[in-house]
């Protein structure tokens, strides 16, 4: 798979002014309205003054290419990077700091740290739970495929759309294999994704992928005659796209989407392929370090688990003290209610299940643990692309350095001039479903 967001060589240098302290965050470039997230330097760069497009000479880098770019930055900056090291546990220490147990070269050691920055990525933990639907364990996750061309057979059913499903369909089509995509929604809207699909669905291309949406797969079972049967249900159609999209060229091969049909059962000789994305490292390996939006508090999940607050008998408390205590109790109840309501509000859309963070991207559960990367969410804002979450690196570094007693004023100003310090989120719009 390759990057969706394009890399380009251009490098802009913006000078802040008192009237516009964050020009890169608030003024989109004239040729690409990115709604407040960035100005015009390489969208996939993680450091100002660098460009994957220039370094790799690639517009949509592969994962391997991007690793080469990151490695070059690490070497140039002389970063202390310890490779082939597995983190076994991260444990807070009473009084502050952490014990981080790691395994390297077959030996386990414990490292002591004042702070921990969780930056463990998204794609090591595929969503392939056998409990996703009946028979999910009979499927193969797309991340397990090493070569689409070398896959046995000549036809496949792909469960899931988005980039995983489209990437599998495109590669299977180019390998001469028939692919049928079953998606809950028509999630082939990103320009690069649509461009790839137009190539393999054009008149004259064979075999053209079949795109079926909106469908929800309910079961996969072994067929008596061999192979597998995939059962799916038609879902309600989404609202039509806005008029601004009316000039978009449709695929030559239409999307199969007819409500009112009976539910479908597809037979395939090969195990269906799960194109269901990835869980992410935070949810998979760091749940003990973060709270998550939408999670019920202990008393919400199980009322019997909540311990009632200790209260002094009324006859033992003077009236003024009693009234004061009652007022404090009322304030506590109101505060808890507001926090629960806010958590439920944060649990919608892109924020559903997201780790809860402070304004400095620090865990609200374990102080001293910070999060960077595409799992960062603030309200309705999702930092799901590099050009978004890179602007929070400086926020985390500033918080840690100040905690270590360092003067960060000049460094913060330098980051602002490089468009790498986004602390005013009022200028950004929630773009999920639009540009994400």
Secondary structure, DSSP 8 states (H G I E B T S, - for coil): -B-SS-----B-----BTTBTTHHHHS--TT---TTS--SB-TT-SSTT--HHHHH--SS-BHHHHHHHHHHHHHHTT-----SEEEEEEEE-TTS-EEEEEEETTEEEEEEES-EEE---STTSB---TTSSBTGGGSEEGGG-S-STTSSSSEEEEE--HHHHHHHHHHHHHTT-EEEEE-SS----SHHHHHHHHHHHSTT-SS--EEE-SEEEEEEEE-TTSSEEEEEEE--------GGGTTS---SS--B--TTS--EEEEESS--EE---B--HHHHH-TTT--BTT---HHHH-GGGS-------GGGS-HHHHHHHHHHHHHHHHHHHHHHHHHHHHTSGGGTT-B-B-TTSBBSSSTTEEE-STT-EETTEE--SHHHHGGGHHHHHHHHHHHTT---HHHHHHHHHTT-----GGG----TTTT-
